[in-house]
Amino acid sequence: MRSRLGGLWMILNPLAQVVIFAFVLSAVLSSKLPGITNRYAYAIYLMAGTLGWSLFAEIVNRCLTLFIDNANILKKLSFPRIALPFIVVGSALVNNVLLFFAVLLIFGALGHVPGTALLALPALMALTIALGLGIGLGLGVLNVFMRDVGQVVPVAMQFLYWFTPVVYMANIIPEAYRSWLALNPLVPIVVAYHDILLYDRVPQASSLVGAAAIAAVSLFVSLVLFRKAIPEMVDQL
């Protein structure tokens, strides 16, 4: 039976996750949000972080199986193969924009209205897309030749999710372990989403330099890998 909601599930799934976490954890964590007096502060924090994570995760997860899922098209049709990952990016961006508007409506219902810092959000989304595409495209190419990659990445994404302060605040991590977060390029990106949507402040560019460098390098390496591997990929598929 065909789905009646179609693409709306891409919005409903993350929103349902937010509701579950907010209901279970808000009573424990909401009091630890500095500078926020809204009683629904934790739910707002969670939605802001989820907006950034969902854009990154959707691109990575869909790129992972992109070439395997489109094997017939790659074998039978002649077209620029690089168009496939960019189609994924476009689709993920549309879903994320729809999720953003849904989040804004919920923010309004909760009495929280983001301010002019929203003008910095498109640049942050572009950085998130670059990081997701750089990692996802490389993993998608490797998955064609080593199918175990497709089994390992979903598990790794779960670890990465809990290693990113989406559900929790970074300040609750013991000082001795907090330095480990610096290894995760998603941390400054998610923190920047919180700055914009929760605290109405423009993130400092210096805090995102590391993530931008990793995104640029991973995107360059993945594009080179894709260009060199595409003839053999078609044979492997």
C-alpha positions as CSV (number, residue, x, y, z in Angstrom):
1,M,0.0,0.0,0.0
2,R,1.4,3.4,-1.0
3,S,2.1,5.9,1.8
4,R,-0.5,8.7,2.1
5,L,1.9,11.0,3.9
6,G,4.9,10.4,1.5
7,G,7.7,12.9,2.2
8,L,6.1,14.2,5.4
9,W,7.6,11.2,7.2
10,M,11.0,12.9,6.8
11,I,9.6,15.7,9.0
12,L,7.4,13.6,11.3
13,N,10.2,11.1,12.3
14,P,12.6,13.7,13.8
15,L,9.7,15.6,15.4
16,A,8.5,12.4,17.0
17,Q,12.0,11.7,18.3
18,V,12.1,15.3,19.8
19,V,8.8,14.8,21.5
20,I,9.9,11.5,23.1
21,F,13.2,12.9,24.3
22,A,11.6,16.1,25.5
23,F,9.0,14.2,27.5
24,V,11.5,11.8,29.0
25,L,14.4,14.1,29.7
26,S,13.1,17.7,30.0
27,A,12.4,17.4,33.7
28,V,16.0,16.4,34.3
29,L,17.9,18.7,32.0
30,S,15.8,21.9,31.4
31,S,17.1,23.5,34.6
32,K,20.7,23.3,33.3
33,L,20.2,25.6,30.3
34,P,21.9,28.9,31.2
35,G,20.3,32.1,30.2
36,I,16.9,30.5,29.2
37,T,13.8,31.1,31.3
38,N,11.3,29.4,29.0
39,R,9.8,26.4,30.8
40,Y,10.1,24.5,27.5
41,A,13.8,25.4,27.1
42,Y,15.0,21.8,26.8
43,A,12.5,21.0,24.0
44,I,13.7,24.1,22.1
45,Y,17.3,23.1,22.6
46,L,16.5,19.6,21.4
47,M,14.7,20.8,18.3
48,A,17.5,23.2,17.4
49,G,20.1,20.5,17.6
50,T,17.9,18.0,15.8
51,L,17.6,20.4,12.8
52,G,21.3,20.3,12.2
53,W,21.8,16.6,12.9
54,S,19.0,15.5,10.7
55,L,20.4,17.4,7.7
56,F,23.8,15.9,8.1
57,A,22.5,12.4,8.9
58,E,20.0,12.2,6.0
59,I,22.8,13.1,3.5
60,V,25.2,10.6,4.9
61,N,22.7,7.8,5.1
62,R,21.3,8.3,1.7
63,C,24.7,8.7,0.0
64,L,25.8,5.5,1.7
65,T,23.6,3.3,-0.5
66,L,23.1,5.8,-3.4
67,F,25.0,4.0,-6.0
68,I,23.8,0.5,-5.0
69,D,20.2,1.6,-5.0
70,N,20.6,3.2,-8.5
71,A,22.7,0.4,-10.0
72,N,20.3,-0.1,-12.9
73,I,20.3,3.6,-13.8
74,L,24.1,3.7,-13.7
75,K,24.4,0.7,-16.0
76,K,21.7,1.6,-18.6
77,L,21.8,5.3,-18.9
78,S,24.5,7.8,-19.8
79,F,24.4,10.9,-17.7
80,P,26.8,12.8,-15.3
81,R,27.0,10.4,-12.4
82,I,27.9,13.2,-10.0
83,A,24.3,14.4,-10.4
84,L,23.1,11.6,-8.1
85,P,24.7,12.9,-4.8
86,F,23.6,16.4,-5.6
87,I,20.0,15.2,-6.1
88,V,20.3,13.7,-2.6
89,V,21.5,17.0,-1.3
90,G,18.6,18.8,-2.9
91,S,16.1,16.4,-1.5
92,A,17.6,16.5,2.0
93,L,17.7,20.3,1.9
94,V,14.0,20.5,0.9
95,N,13.1,18.1,3.8
96,N,15.2,20.1,6.2
97,V,13.7,23.4,5.2
98,L,10.2,21.9,5.7
99,L,11.4,20.7,9.1
100,F,12.7,24.2,9.9
101,F,9.3,25.8,9.3
102,A,7.6,23.1,11.4
103,V,10.2,23.8,14.2
104,L,9.5,27.6,13.9
105,L,5.7,26.9,14.3
106,I,6.4,24.8,17.4
107,F,8.8,27.5,18.8
108,G,6.0,30.0,18.4
109,A,3.5,27.8,20.2
110,L,6.1,27.4,23.0
111,G,6.6,31.2,23.3
112,H,10.1,31.3,21.8
113,V,10.7,33.5,18.7
114,P,14.2,33.4,17.1
115,G,15.6,36.8,16.2
116,T,17.9,38.3,13.5
117,A,20.6,35.6,14.1
118,L,18.5,33.5,11.7
119,L,20.2,35.3,8.9
120,A,23.3,33.3,9.7
121,L,21.4,30.0,9.3
122,P,21.8,29.5,5.5
123,A,25.6,29.6,5.8
124,L,25.5,27.1,8.7
125,M,23.3,24.8,6.6
126,A,25.7,25.0,3.7
127,L,28.5,24.0,6.0
128,T,26.4,21.1,7.3
129,I,25.7,20.0,3.8
130,A,29.3,20.2,2.7
131,L,30.4,18.0,5.7
132,G,27.6,15.5,5.1
133,L,28.3,15.2,1.4
134,G,32.0,15.0,1.9
135,I,31.6,12.1,4.3
136,G,28.6,10.5,2.7
137,L,29.9,10.5,-0.9
138,G,33.2,8.8,0.2
139,L,31.4,6.2,2.2
140,G,29.0,5.6,-0.7
141,V,31.9,4.9,-3.1
142,L,33.6,2.6,-0.6
143,N,30.3,0.7,0.0
144,V,30.2,-0.3,-3.6
145,F,33.5,-2.2,-3.3
146,M,33.2,-3.2,0.4
147,R,29.6,-3.9,1.4
148,D,30.5,-4.2,5.0
149,V,30.8,-0.5,5.0
150,G,27.0,-0.3,4.7
151,Q,26.6,-2.4,7.8
152,V,29.2,-0.5,9.9
153,V,28.2,3.1,9.1
154,P,24.6,2.9,10.7
155,V,26.2,1.7,14.0
156,A,28.9,4.4,13.8
157,M,26.2,7.0,13.2
158,Q,24.5,6.0,16.4
159,F,27.7,6.5,18.3
160,L,28.2,9.8,16.5
161,Y,24.7,11.0,17.5
162,W,25.4,10.3,21.2
163,F,28.8,11.8,20.9
164,T,27.2,15.1,19.7
165,P,25.4,17.4,22.2
166,V,22.0,17.1,20.6
167,V,20.1,15.4,23.4
168,Y,22.3,16.6,26.2
169,M,24.3,19.8,27.0
170,A,28.1,19.6,26.6
171,N,28.5,21.2,30.1
172,I,27.1,18.1,31.8
173,I,30.1,16.0,30.6
174,P,32.9,15.7,33.2
175,E,35.7,18.1,32.5
176,A,38.2,15.3,32.1
177,Y,36.2,13.9,29.1
178,R,34.9,17.1,27.5
179,S,38.1,17.6,25.4
180,W,37.1,14.4,23.4
181,L,34.3,16.4,21.9
182,A,36.8,18.5,20.0
183,L,37.4,15.4,17.8
184,N,33.8,15.6,16.5
185,P,33.4,18.2,13.7
186,L,29.6,18.1,14.3
187,V,29.9,19.6,17.8
188,P,30.7,23.2,16.7
189,I,28.0,22.9,14.0
190,V,25.3,21.8,16.5
191,V,26.4,24.4,19.0
192,A,26.1,27.0,16.3
193,Y,22.5,25.8,15.6
194,H,21.8,26.3,19.4
195,D,23.4,29.8,19.3
196,I,21.2,30.9,16.4
197,L,17.8,29.2,17.3
198,L,18.0,29.2,21.1
199,Y,20.1,32.1,22.1
200,D,19.6,34.4,19.1
201,R,23.3,35.0,18.6
202,V,25.5,34.7,15.5
203,P,28.1,32.0,16.0
204,Q,31.7,33.1,15.9
205,A,33.4,32.2,12.7
206,S,36.5,31.0,14.5
207,S,34.5,28.3,16.2
208,L,33.6,26.8,12.9
209,V,37.0,26.9,11.1
210,G,37.9,23.4,12.1
211,A,34.6,21.9,10.9
212,A,34.9,23.9,7.6
213,A,38.4,22.6,7.0
214,I,37.3,19.0,7.6
215,A,34.3,19.5,5.3
216,A,36.5,21.0,2.6
217,V,39.1,18.2,2.8
218,S,36.5,15.4,3.0
219,L,34.6,16.8,0.1
220,F,37.7,17.2,-2.1
221,V,38.9,13.7,-1.3
222,S,35.5,12.1,-1.9
223,L,35.2,13.9,-5.3
224,V,38.6,12.7,-6.3
225,L,37.8,9.2,-5.1
226,F,34.5,9.2,-7.0
227,R,36.0,10.5,-10.2
228,K,38.7,7.8,-10.2
229,A,36.4,4.9,-9.1
230,I,33.3,5.6,-11.2
231,P,34.3,3.3,-14.2
232,E,35.0,0.4,-11.9
233,M,31.9,1.1,-9.8
234,V,29.7,0.4,-12.7
235,D,31.3,-3.0,-13.3
236,Q,31.0,-3.8,-9.6
237,L,27.3,-3.0,-9.5
